[in-house]
Amino acid sequence: ALAGDPRGVGNLTLKSFEHCMGILLKSFRTLSRSKLLILGSGGYHQGNCARSWATMLNTIIGNPPLSNDIPEHDNFSAYYPS
């Protein structure tokens, strides 16, 4: 579980998830010529869930790492880091 998830007992960071996804993608691309389907689910903290999915999708499409800065907006309190 992502650090800060009220139901999780793990203490993983977004960097650790990003690193694991990178290893998975590299291994899959090296060993397979088929398509990869990546599934996931939500979480108990909507901010953590949104950040983790944004990080994973960013890694999957091969973009550089995302910034930790979240621009101020009307719903900032729902998405601020836990």
DANOR-V475062 format. One record per residue. N is the residue number from 1. D_LAST is the distance of its C-alpha to the last C-alpha in whole Angstrom. Layout:
n/d_last
N/D_LAST
N/D_LAST
This chain:
n/d_last
1/13
2/10
3/8
4/6
5/8
6/10
7/13
8/13
9/15
10/14
11/12
12/13
13/11
14/12
15/15
16/16
17/16
18/18
19/20
20/21
21/22
22/24
23/26
24/27
25/28
26/30
27/32
28/32
29/34
30/36
31/37
32/37
33/39
34/37
35/34
36/31
37/29
38/25
39/24
40/20
41/19
42/16
43/13
44/12
45/8
46/10
47/8
48/7
49/11
50/12
51/11
52/12
53/15
54/16
55/16
56/18
57/20
58/20
59/21
60/24
61/26
62/26
63/24
64/23
65/19
66/17
67/16
68/12
69/13
70/13
71/16
72/16
73/17
74/18
75/15
76/12
77/10
78/10
79/8
80/6
81/4
82/0
